Amino acid sequence: MCKQGEIHGPVSGADGESATRIRHKLERWGTLMVNLISSPGSGKTALLEATISRVKDRFRLAAVEGDVAVDLDAARLCRHGIPTREILTGGACRLDARQIGHEIGHLGRQPIDIIFVENVGNLICPAAYDLGEDFKVVLLSVVEGVDAPLKYPTIFSEAALVLITKADLLPHVRFDVERVRDRIARLQTDAEVMVTSAGTGEGIDAWCRWLEDRLRDKRAGRLGPREREAAARRLPTA
């Protein structure tokens, strides 16, 4: 099931309520949803293609693609045979929970283990929006340099995982992996950092194991301190 792009309207005032409804729905389904955030061109779609090829025989996958104007990335994922919904923002620099709720309402007609949200390429706007996701994952390509955690501290402070991408280019660029790790650690101590390359496959198996572990933990009701704190902020108490 692949859907052509549809331009959505502005964010509604009930966006926080939409995120809460999504979170409860995903809990009922036992579905993990991961919000992928990065600058344009960092390799989000390539990462998903490499991920799909490794785990689609073990897990039921789906994706929601966010783009400003074209659905080229969604078409790439559709060719891998996973249900994909496309959101064209008409110029907006991020997705919101109202949009995501609309799209996963269609995806939820079939059992899903993991939903990937590929957000619009931007490290600023998406950081402020709760989509009802379980985790935010930030991608930083080696061609972007080491200053991104300093320039965009909000998203690097909130990410559960940072994927350093395009590692096959490390011999050709000035990028200090340990320096980036140190800068992220100064923002928060909980985030994991993995070095990956969708081209060579470096780190992709570790990333897939991370996803599998998070899905298992969610279904077993196991949340770490960071996730419990986030859940306490987001979910109403009985």
Helices and strands as residue ranges (DSSP letters): H 15-29, E 32-38, H 44-55, E 61-67, H 72-78, E 84-88, H 97-107, E 114-118, G 125-128, E 135-141, G 142-144, H 148-151, H 153-158, E 161-165, G 167-172, H 177-187, E 192-195, H 204-219, H 225-234
